[in-house]
Amino acid sequence: SVELNGKKYRILSIDEALKEKRGTRVVVEGVVKGKVVIEVKSAGWPWSISSRLIEKDHYHVTRFNLNGIQVIYFGIAPLRGNERVRVYGKIETEAEHGRVCKVIYAERIEVDNIVYTLG
């Protein structure tokens, strides 16, 4: 295990992480599969002019597949397909296409010379 910012993470393979219970903090490494999706979300009412103009009413979500597990990062992480990454995060569950699947809510993403982290 490793400790980061006062939190303990278990270093696991993707297959091992998929067997962990919800809420477990893990560190996994792998290759980004397919395209990375970066979404811009509005926290205000859709018809509100202020929600479209004021940056504080917006947030970003980065989603990608890491060797078979969906990773969700609440921020911008401009990754590329086939890029090797290390993800620190928490195992959670989400409903997708009518079924429940495990995902990792990333708190930190490391690539070659860049670290993306939540403040």
Disulfide bonds with the S-S distance in Angstrom:
none
